[in-house]
Amino acid sequence: MGSSSPEIWSKRFGAVSLVNALIAIAWLLLPIALDTRISKTIAGGSAGTWGFLGFLLFLIVGVVGFAAFAALYYVIPKATGGTVNNILAWLHLVLLEIGTAIGTGLLGYAGYIGGTTILDETAKGTAAKDIPAIVHGKIGFVVQPIGISALVAALGVLLGVVALFLAYRRTGKS
C-alpha cells in the first residue's frame, strides 16, 4: 500500500489549494472583464445565482477545503506517529479536485448562461411565464453531471477521511 511522510501530502494538498486560488482569481476577474452584465445575472436571482454558488463552492472546497486537508495531512501523522496510505490519499486528492472543478464549473456555466438568457429574454419582451422553459432548455443538461461531480468529490473526501483515520492507527518508519 505504501505510505509517505506528512510533509509530502501536506505539500500536495497545499499546492492544489494555491492553484485553485489562482483559478478563483481568474474566475472572479475574467467574467467582469468580458461581460459587465455578470452582476445583473447574479442580482436577478433565479438561474443566475447558480454561477455565484459555483464560485463560492469553489472557494470553500477548492481553496479552503484543500488547505484544511493539507493541515490535517500534516498534523495527524505528526501527532500520532502514524503514516498516510498513498493510494487513499491520491484518490482523495484526485477525486476531490475532479469533482470540485467539474461540478462548480458547471454551476458557474449554468448560472452565466441562465442569467444572461433571462436578461436577454426580458429585454426582448418575452413573457415572464415563458422564460423558465427557455432557460431550462439551455442549461438543463448540467443537472445530472453536477450531481455526479458532487458524488465524485464526496467519495474523494470519504477516502481522505479514511486515510486520515488510518493514520491514527498505522505507525510507520517514515
C-alpha positions, 0 to 999 in steps of 0.5 A: 500500500505504501505510505509517505511522510506528512510533509509530502501530502501536506505539500500536495494538498497545499499546492492544489489549494494555491492553484485553485486560488489562482483559478478563483482569481481568474474566475472572479476577474475574467467574467467582469472583464468580458461581460459587465452584465455578470452582476445583473445575472447574479442580482436577478436571482433565479438561474443566475445565482447558480454561477455565484454558488459555483464560485463560492463552492469553489472557494470553500472546497477548492481553496479552503477545503484543500488547505484544511486537508493539507493541515490535517495531512500534516498534523495527524501523522505528526501527532500520532506517529502514524503514516498516510496510505498513498493510494487513499490519499491520491484518490482523495486528492484526485477525486476531490479536485475532479469533482470540485472543478467539474461540478462548480464549473458547471454551476458557474456555466449554468448560472452565466448562461441562465442569467444572461438568457433571462436578461436577454429574454426580458429585454426582448419582451418575452413573457415572464411565464415563458422564460423558465422553459427557455432557460431550462432548455439551455442549461438543463443538461448540467443537472445530472453531471453536477450531481455526479461531480458532487458524488465524485468529490464526496467519495474523494473526501470519504477516502481522505477521511479514511486515510486520515483515520488510518493514520491514527492507527498505522505507525510507520518508519517514515 
